[in-house]
């Protein structure tokens, strides 16, 4: 091979190597561009997904916060209304006490009969051999004068009841006045207590004070009183329950 042929062969080899290198470089560049484009697309998709999720989460958070705030506001208003209702009921109860106390003065003879009835009722409930009766300071002398007649009525009632069942009543009941009066705030009436347990935590006591009887009547009639005075209460009660349920559900979601 002469020198000219050798140079020509070398040139051919150089061109071949350069072409191979160029093609390889183009291939690498194309692959890089494809990978870059794929990464860009993935980045854009991830970014869109991120902001979409962020927006949905933020929207949900604000909705929940709004529900909680609305429920708290409504609950606060409901509480205010319920407190006003309770204040009215308390005033009504106080007015009833005042009228009852006033009636005791104007209807003294009827009150005296009532006191005896309350003592007899207590004796029938306790059924003890020795009983003490507690009254207010202002009623002590009247009540003391009623003990014998109340005791006799109790005995007669028991004998009558036993006779109906063909048995004999054989208990001598002692009824005495208790030295401790009822509280000064008490309207009237009596407590009838088993003397054997007086002062003990397990004492048997029939609280027949007018305060206790009034409380019992008001408690029993409260639904009726509320229905008459606040006819919208039933509807409001349902709204309150729904509001509280919504608030709890919103808090759980949050």
PyMOL commands that set and color helices and strands:
alter all, ss='L'
color gray80, all
select helices_A, chain A and resi 3-106+108-126+137-164+195-197+210-229+233-253
alter helices_A, ss='H'
color red, helices_A
select strands_A, chain A and resi 130-135+174-177+189-194+205-209
alter strands_A, ss='S'
color yellow, strands_A
deselect
rebuild
show_as cartoon
